[in-house]
């Protein structure tokens, strides 16, 4: 008999539930770190750009870079925004819609399969938004680097 056939479903569900919760925690940590990073970049660009007399081309390219950076920040804020609409049974937004008596009935039933699927979908959606925000941040960094080269006279505009 294979090890997959003898695997305890209760243990597997507990592991899957913990994994889904862990992935959401990872996305929250990444979101916080990236939001801080983007905030620091925007502060640096604003201070540096405001202190210098920049050629028009550098201001245009730099402005595009800042706009893309702000889009990345907005995407991260949406990632951090809690999803509180009533969700699947077995998740805390659903529990918040119940009375105390309904909650007792609810927790007496193992809802982990539904909760795992719901949490996994939420984690995947958060990871996708983070992925897009990182891509936007890289694009913004490229635009800001070009603007810096233009300002330094390294690129003829």
N, C-alpha and C positions, 0 to 999 in steps of 0.2 A: 504494500500500500504506500502511495506517495506521501510525502510530508505535507503537500498542499491539501490532500483529502483529509488528513487527520488534524489539520489546524483548527484550533478552537475559535469559532466565529465570534464569541464574546470578546476574546482577547484581540482579535483582528479588528473588530469594530472600535474598541477602546484605543488601539494604536492609530487607526485611521482618523478618529475624532481628534486625538492629540496632534497628529500631523497637520490636519487642516487648521487647527487653532494656532499651531506653531508657524505655519505659512503666513497666516494673517498677522501674527506678531512680527514676522520678518518684514512684511511689506510696510507695516507701521514704522518700524525702525528705519528702513530705507527711505521712506517718505520724509521722516523728520530730518534725517541727515542731508538728503538732497535739497530740501526746502531751505535749510540753513546755508548750504553751499551756494544756492542760487541767490539768496538774500545777500550773502557776502560779495558775490560777484557783482550784483546790481549796485551795491554800495560803492565798491571799488571803481566801477565804470562811471558812476555818477560823480564821484569825487574827482577822479582823474579827468573825465571829460569836461567837467565844469571849470577846472583849473587851467585848462589849455585852450589856446586859440587854434581850432582845428580847421583844416580845409573842408570845403563843402562836401567833397566826396567822402571824406572820413566821417563827417557827421551823418551823412545819409547811410553809409554802410554800418556805422556804429549804431545808428538809430534802429536799423533793421535787426541788428544783433540783440539790442535791448528788447525790442518787441518780441522776438522769438524766445528770449530768455524769460520774459514775463509770461508768455504762453506756457512755457514749461512749468513755471511756478504755479500758474492757475491750474494746470492739469494735476500737479501734486496736491494742491489744496482740495481739489475734487476727490483725489484718492484718499485723503485724510478725512474727508467728510463722512460722518457715520451714516450707515444705511439702517435707518430705524423703522422703515415701513414694516408692518407685520409680515413676518417671514414664515418659513416652514415650521411645523411643529418640532419641538426639541431645541429651538433657538430662543435666546432671551428676548428678542423683539416680540415673538409670539407669546411668550410667557407674560409679558407686560399687558397683554390684552385680556388676560384671564382673571377670574376671581380666585380667591385662595382655595376654594373647594375644587374649582376646575384645574388649578395647578396640581393639587394632590392627585387627581385622576390622571392628569397628563404625565407626571413623573413616574407614575406606576407602570406606564407603557414605555418600552424601549424605543425611543424615537431617533436613536443614533444614526441609522442608515439615512434618513431624510436630512438630519442635521449635518452629517458629513458631506452629503451632496451639496447642500445649500452653502456650507462654509467653503467647500472646495471651489465652487463657482465664484463666490465672492473673492477668494484669494487669487484665482486666475484673473479675474477682472482687474483687481488691484495691481497684480504683476504686469499686466498689459499696459495699464496707464503709466506705471513707473517706467516701463521700457520706452514708451513714447516720449515721456518727459526727458529721459536720458538722451534719446536721439535729438530732441529739440535743443537740449543743452549743448550737445556737441556741435550742432549746426550754428548755434549762437556763438559758441567759442570760435568757430572758424570765421564767422563774420566779424567778430570783434578783433581777431588777429589781423584780418585784412585791413580793418579800419586803423589799427595801430601801425601797420606797415605804411599805409597811405599817409598817416600823420607824421611818421618818421621820415617820409620822403623815399621810402623803399619801393613804392609802387607809383608809377606815373598815372595820374588821373586825368 
